[in-house]
């Protein structure tokens, strides 16, 4: 489905349910059901969504990026956002959880400031639709 609609290369091996549950627990984040389904099909992807480049990171890349942030910013300064994708350059896309509900936002990877973020959807499909309709 994603490949046909959005020119996304699904070249990655699927994630396991255990890997998905582990990262959700580690970061205290509940992923949208359709994103979990996506990971179970392809643990990462890259391609074009509309006029936007999209690189969906695999689970290990998500963890590695967070650990790099931790080294750079320190534990108390990391915003409550879990970056899971980028445009391959300076724009990041991440999950933010509030009141038991997860949303997807875009944020500048140079600053990662939630105050300057943009709402992109509540589900992975809404996120992809948002990207396909916005430049």
C-alpha positions as a printed NumPy array, in Angstrom:
array([[ 0.   ,  0.   ,  0.   ],
       [ 2.612,  2.595,  1.049],
       [ 4.886,  1.817, -1.88 ],
       [ 2.129,  2.316, -4.441],
       [ 0.793,  5.537, -2.938],
       [ 3.975,  7.322, -1.971],
       [ 6.994,  6.043, -3.99 ],
       [ 8.565,  4.622, -0.84 ],
       [11.24 ,  1.937, -1.003],
       [10.405, -0.774,  1.527],
       [13.772, -2.514,  1.501],
       [14.135, -3.319,  5.162],
       [13.505, -6.553,  7.007],
       [10.404, -6.419,  9.205],
       [10.719, -5.498, 12.866],
       [ 9.48 , -7.997, 15.405],
       [ 6.62 , -7.357, 17.782],
       [ 9.109, -7.777, 20.644],
       [11.361, -5.015, 19.225],
       [ 8.386, -2.678, 18.873],
       [ 7.151, -3.388, 22.403],
       [10.667, -2.919, 23.797],
       [11.183,  0.53 , 22.231],
       [ 7.703,  1.678, 23.271],
       [ 8.439,  0.641, 26.845],
       [11.965,  2.094, 26.834],
       [10.711,  5.509, 25.69 ],
       [ 7.301,  5.372, 27.368],
       [ 5.614,  6.   , 24.031],
       [ 2.631,  4.274, 22.443],
       [ 3.018,  4.144, 18.671],
       [-0.016,  4.514, 16.394],
       [-1.329,  1.092, 15.35 ],
       [-0.709,  1.737, 11.656],
       [ 2.929,  2.679, 12.346],
       [ 3.401, -0.592, 14.25 ],
       [ 1.887, -2.396, 11.279],
       [ 4.282, -0.564,  8.987],
       [ 7.289, -1.642, 11.103],
       [ 6.069, -5.235, 11.052],
       [ 6.1  , -4.99 ,  7.244],
       [ 9.305, -2.954,  6.82 ],
       [11.568, -1.745,  9.644],
       [12.355,  1.549,  7.914],
       [11.927,  2.998,  4.435],
       [12.922,  5.867,  2.2  ],
       [11.491,  7.639, -0.797],
       [ 9.216, 10.469, -1.833],
       [ 5.891, 11.506, -0.377],
       [ 4.449, 14.196, -2.593],
       [ 7.287, 16.65 , -3.144],
       [ 8.963, 15.662,  0.124],
       [11.833, 13.269,  0.692],
       [11.17 , 10.874,  3.586],
       [13.519,  8.556,  5.448],
       [11.708,  6.422,  8.036],
       [14.352,  5.158, 10.433],
       [14.574,  1.591, 11.614],
       [14.23 ,  0.908, 15.331],
       [17.989,  0.867, 15.947],
       [18.426,  4.235, 14.196],
       [15.728,  5.724, 16.456],
       [17.586,  4.486, 19.542],
       [20.967,  5.629, 18.193],
       [19.662,  9.133, 17.438],
       [18.197,  9.424, 20.939],
       [21.511,  8.309, 22.476],
       [23.382, 10.927, 20.421],
       [20.938, 13.58 , 21.656],
       [21.513, 12.372, 25.195],
       [25.274, 12.85 , 24.826],
       [24.841, 16.275, 23.253],
       [22.021, 17.762, 25.338],
       [22.028, 15.885, 28.605],
       [19.143, 13.896, 30.051],
       [17.204, 16.794, 31.56 ],
       [17.266, 18.873, 28.375],
       [15.902, 16.373, 25.842],
       [12.391, 17.324, 24.703],
       [ 9.592, 14.779, 25.09 ],
       [ 9.668, 13.808, 21.441],
       [10.875, 10.576, 19.869],
       [12.251, 11.279, 16.4  ],
       [11.523,  8.393, 14.014],
       [12.066,  9.896, 10.552],
       [13.592, 12.797,  8.642],
       [13.68 , 14.427,  5.26 ],
       [17.279, 13.243,  4.943],
       [18.517, 16.702,  5.905],
       [17.371, 19.052,  8.699],
       [13.668, 18.276,  9.183],
       [12.739, 15.569, 11.671],
       [ 9.453, 13.848, 12.407],
       [ 8.654, 12.502, 15.811],
       [ 6.095, 11.145, 18.198],
       [ 4.93 , 13.227, 21.107],
       [ 2.625, 11.819, 23.746],
       [ 0.144, 13.762, 25.829],
       [-2.642, 12.391, 28.021],
       [-2.16 ,  8.872, 26.668],
       [-2.527, 10.045, 23.05 ],
       [ 0.327, 10.05 , 20.544],
       [ 0.68 , 12.66 , 17.813],
       [ 3.247, 13.113, 15.062],
       [ 4.989, 16.468, 14.656],
       [ 7.724, 17.925, 12.469],
       [10.637, 19.709, 14.061],
       [13.94 , 21.255, 12.979],
       [16.662, 18.729, 13.836],
       [19.145, 21.519, 14.566],
       [17.07 , 22.805, 17.492],
       [14.426, 20.162, 18.309],
       [12.192, 22.731, 19.951],
       [ 8.593, 21.6  , 20.409],
       [ 7.483, 25.247, 20.573],
       [ 8.401, 25.533, 16.877],
       [ 6.946, 22.225, 15.756],
       [ 4.122, 21.521, 13.322],
       [ 1.353, 18.981, 13.842],
       [ 1.4  , 16.285, 11.136],
       [-1.266, 13.836, 12.287],
       [-2.3  , 11.316, 14.892],
       [-1.641,  8.24 , 12.761],
       [ 1.109,  7.188, 10.372],
       [-1.335,  7.402,  7.459],
       [-2.375, 10.949,  8.473],
       [ 1.314, 11.86 ,  8.666],
       [ 1.979, 10.54 ,  5.148],
       [-1.108, 12.33 ,  3.83 ],
       [ 0.077, 15.56 ,  5.482],
       [ 3.454, 15.232,  3.78 ],
       [ 1.901, 14.445,  0.405],
       [-0.282, 17.566,  0.566],
       [ 2.348, 20.002,  1.875],
       [ 5.648, 21.129,  0.391]])
